[in-house]
Amino acid sequence: MRTQLIAAGFMDDEEQGGLYHPDISLDVIGVIAVPTEIKNAGEEKEVITFVNEPGYHANLRVMNDKLDLSSLHDFVVNPKTPARVWA
């Protein structure tokens, strides 16, 4: 993901320890785990089994519609129920 974002115009901000773009806000989510099985639901010894969704996830909020972000189109995912959204 880092390589693709840098190719899309993000800069490596060593002082802050992350990526920076003047026209895009970046929210790195990382790996998303979703429950696949719940044993003893609602009980004291409830056990939830999780599986990781494929990929490494991030939200981008673009403030400049004129940016060419075509290099990122292959990585776009639009989930029905997002893990996080912009306020």
N, C-alpha and C positions, 0 to 999 in steps of 0.2 A: 504494500500500500504506500509506503513512504516513497518509493521510487516513482510510482505513478503520480503522486501528488507533487513531487518536485518537478517532474516533467510537465505538469499542468501549470507551473508558475509559482508554487509554494517555495519559500526560502527556509533554509535551516537556521533557526534562531538559537545559536549556541548559548547565549546568555540566559534565555528562558528555558532552554532544553526541549524545544518542540519545533513545530513547523508554523510558519507565518505567511499570510497572504493579505495584502491591504484591502482586498475586496471580497474576501470569503472568510466566514467564521467556520472553524473546524471543531467538531465535537467527536473525539475518538472514543468509541464504545468498546472496541476490542472483540473478544469472543462472547457470543451470546449462548447461554445454556437454557434449554427449555425442558420442562418436566415431561417425562414419558410414562411414568408409572407412580401411583401412590398406593402404598400398603398401609393398612390400619388408619384410613383417613379419619381425621378428627379425634383420634385417640392420642394418649400420652406418648406412645411409641410409634408415632407416624413416621414412615420412611418414604422419602421421595427420591426417585431415580431421575437423573438428568442426562441429556445428551447435548453435545455442542452443535449448534448450527454451523454449516460449512462457511468458511471465510473469516475475515477480520473486518469488523464493521466500524463505520464512521458516518456522521451526518455532516453535510456541507450546507451552509446557508450563503447563497451567492447574492451579493448586493449590486453587482454590475452585470446586467443581462447581456452586455456586449462582449464579455469574455468568451474566448474559444476554449471550451472544456470538452471538445469532442474526443480527446484522448481518454476521458474517463467514462464515456458512454457504455463501454463493455462491462463496467463494474457497477452500474446502477442497479439497485434492488429497491422495489417499492412494496414493502410488506403490508399485509392487510391490517395487522396489529403491531405497529412499531414498538420497539423496546423503549425508545426515548424519542421525544419530539421537541421542536423549538417552542418556547412559550409565546 
